[in-house]
Amino acid sequence: MKAYRLLKNSLFIRLLGLLMAFLFLSAFTAPEKPDYGIYDPNHYLTEDVVTQIRDLNEANSKKAEKLQIGVYIVDSLEGESIETVANETARAWKIGYSGDNFGSLIVVAVQDRKSRIETSNNTAIRITDYQTKQLLAASRTDFKNGDYSKGILAIAKGLDNQFYKGTGTFSSDDTSFADASAKIRRYSDSISGKKSSRNRSSSSNDRQNSEAMNNMFGVGIIIYFIVMFIAIIRGRGGGGGDYSDGGWWFSDSSDSGSSWSDSGSDSSSSWDGGGFDGGGSSDDW
């Protein structure tokens, strides 16, 4: 029993230490919004793909419901989680139009071999997390082959098609669009053919197990309140992303602020959206 208590206390201290280190030492700051919302400092994307994504956003800006897509592709995440990088960047860039808040960000970390699609709250109503997972999975082969332009363009076209329910800017006879659609169908078929098998064993009456569960629950409650407290402080104090109105769990989808048209070369699209609460999905290859 004494050894068990020592183990329990040690676990609590480690969990608390890891949490505090993550919250205070993790200091990712999103880069300033680049022209057309495409951040590619190492030039992985071809000029043609950059133009196509720019034209896609331009075409959508004239629609009643305006989907905007940003791209963030880098060598490495520098130890950060791809979820943190994607959410902080989407908030800082304010992807989407004010009022609509239909925004999405494609994130690719080449050396880490990771990818993510971040969706705003309003976009997530149209494009589910499962659908974003399909789009990422369909581009795995392209990323494995080092063809990041092809993979990212396919994802952008897929998002556009899903959002506008098959009536997006790119027609179904577009070669890359059709190829991406075929990959998504194959991925869906492979997933549907698998059956999940979860065997839940009944809880034992062992006293130590019961006590361990209670203690872990207590640890979880403590960690929850620590996270809430620190996030409130970060939300009020600024930090890397846009934490207006109290932080990520109080995100206001009517987020207002700077425009994406500040550079002059992106004047056709005023990017002033918000409402990113971590929707989307991640993948690796």
N, C-alpha and C positions, 0 to 999 in steps of 0.2 A: 504493500500500500504506500509506503514511504517513497519507494522508487517511482511509483506511478504518479504521485503528487509532484515530484521533482520534474518528471517528464512533462507533466501538464503545465507547470509553471514555465519551463524552458520553451515549450511550444508557444505559449502566450507571448513571451518576451520576443521570440523570433518573429512572430507574425506582426507584432506591434512595431518592431524595428524596421521590418521590410516596408510596412505601410508608410511610416514616417519618412523613410529614405526616398520612397517613390514620390511622395507628395512634395517634399521640399527640395530634393536634388534634381528631380526631373524638371527641366526648364526649357522645353521645346517652344520656340517662338516661330510662328509661320512667317515665311518671307513676304515681302510686299507683293501685292497683286501685280503680276506681269501683264503685258499686252495680251488681250484676248483671253486672259485667264489660263494660259498654258505655261507652266513652269517647267522648263527643260534645260537646265544649265549645262548639261553635258551633250546636248544635241543628239539625243536618241531618235527623235522624230524627224521625218523628212519634211521639207517645205510643203510638199503636196498635202500631207496629212494635216499639218497645222492649218493650211488654207481651208481644207474640207471641214475641219471642226469649227473654224471661225465662221465659215459660210453657213454651217448648220445652225449655230447660235444666231446668226444674222437673220436667217429665214424664220426661226422660231420667234424672234423678237416682234415679228409682224402678225403673229397669231393671237387669237383671243386668250389662250392659255400658253404662257411663255416658259418653256423648259430651257434652262441654261446648264451647260456642262463645262466644268473646268477640268484641267489635267495637271497632275503633279507627278513628275517622274524624275527620280534621283538615283545616284549610285547606291547610297546606304541610308538607313533610318537613324544611324548613329546611336544605336541602343534603345531608341524609343519604340514603343509599340506602333504598329501601322494604324491602329484604331485612334490613338492619340493624335498622331500626325494628321490623319485625314479629318478628324473632327475639328481640331484647332485651325487647320488651314481653311476648311469650309466656312467656319465662323468668321475668321479674320477677313477673308475675301468677300464675304457676304454674297455668296453665289445665289442667284435667283433675283427676280424682280420684286420690289416692294409691293405688297398687296397679294401677289400670286405666291411668292416664295416656293417656286418650283425649281429647285436646284439640285445638282448632283456633281460629285467630284470623283474622278478616276485617279487612284494613287498606285504607282508602281515603284518598287524598290528593287533595282536590278541585281545588285550583289546579294541582297537578302533573299531574293527570289520570292517576293511577296507582292500581292496586289490586293486592292480594296476598292469597292464602290461605296461612297458615302452619300446618303440621300437625305434630303430635308424631310421634315415631318409631312408636309403636303405631298411631296413626291412619293413618299413611302406608301401613300394611299393608292397610288396608281401602279407603282413598281414595288413589289414585295421583296423582302429579304431573300426569299427562295429564288425569285427571278434574277436578282442581282448575282446570286451564287451561280446560277446557270450561265450567265454572261461571262463571269470570270473563268469558270471551268472550260467554257468553249474556247477561250483564248490561251489556255495553258500551253498548247503545242506551239503557238506562235511565240510565246515568251521563252519557252525552252529553246527554240531555234534562234533566239536573238532578234526576232522580227517584231520589235516593240511597236513600230508604227502600225503594222497590220493588226496586231492584237488590240491596241488602244482604239484604233478607228472602228474595229468591229464592235467593241464594247459601246462606243459612243453611238453608233448606228443602232445597236440593239436597245439601248436606253431610249433613244428617240422613238423607235418603233413600238416598244412596250408602252411608253407614256401616251402616245397618240393612237394606241390600239390598232396598229397595222396601217395607219395613214400618215406615217411620219414623212419627213423631208426626203428620205431615200426610198426609192421604190423597191418592190420585191424582186425586180429583174436586175438590180444592181449586183454585180458579181460577188463582191466582198460581203455584201449584206446577205445574199443567198447562202454563201459559204458559212457565215456565222450562224444563220438560222438552222442549217443542217447540223452543225456541231451541237447546238443547243438541244435539238430534238434527240440526238444520240445520247447526250448526257441525261436528259429526262428519262429516256427509256431505260438506261442502265440503273438509274436511281429507283424507278418504279418497280424494277424487277427484284429489288432487294427487300427482304423482310427483316424488320427489326425483331430481335429476340431478347427481351429483358426478363430475367428471372429474379423476382423479388422474394427474398427470404423473409419469413416472419421474424419479428423482433424477439430477441431472447430476453430472459428475465435476469440475465447476469447483472449483478449490482454495479460492477465497475464499468460495463458498457453503458449502462443507463446514466451513471454519473459523468462519464466522458461526454455523452451527448449533451447533457445539461450544461457542462462547462464550455463546450464548443459553441453552444447557442449564446451563452453569456459573452464569450469573446466576440462573436459576430455582432452582437448588439453594441458593444463598446466600439468596435471598428466602424460600425455604421455611423455612430454619432460623431466620431472623430472626422470621418470623411465629410459629413454634413457641415461640421463647424469650419473645417479648413476650406472647403469649397465655397462657403459663404464669404469667407475672408478674401479668397482669390477673386470671387465674383465682384466684390466691392472695390478691390484694389487694382483691377486691371488685369495684368498678366498677359500671356501670349495671345489668346484669342479674344473673341467678342463674348463677354459674359454679362452683357447688359441684362437688367432685370433679375439679377441674383444668381446667375450661374446656370449650368446646363440643365438642371431639372426644373428650373423656372423659365426656360427659354420662351421668349415671346416671338411668335411667328411673324409679327409685324415689325421685326427688327428694322431700324432705320439707321442711316449713317452715311459713310462715304460711298461714292459711286465708283463703278469700274471704269467710268469714262474719263478719269482724271489724267490719263496720259495723252489724250487727244487722238491717238491712233485707234482707240476703241470707242469712239464717240457714238457709234450706232447703238450701243447696248449699255444701258445704265444698270449696272449690277449692284443691287441694293437689297438683297433678300436676307433671309435668316431662318430660324427655326430648325436648327440641326441638333437632334438629341441622340445621335449615334445610330441612326438607321442605316441599313445596308448590310454588306457581308464582306468577309476577307477570304483570301485563298493563297496558296503557295504552289510552286511548281518545281 
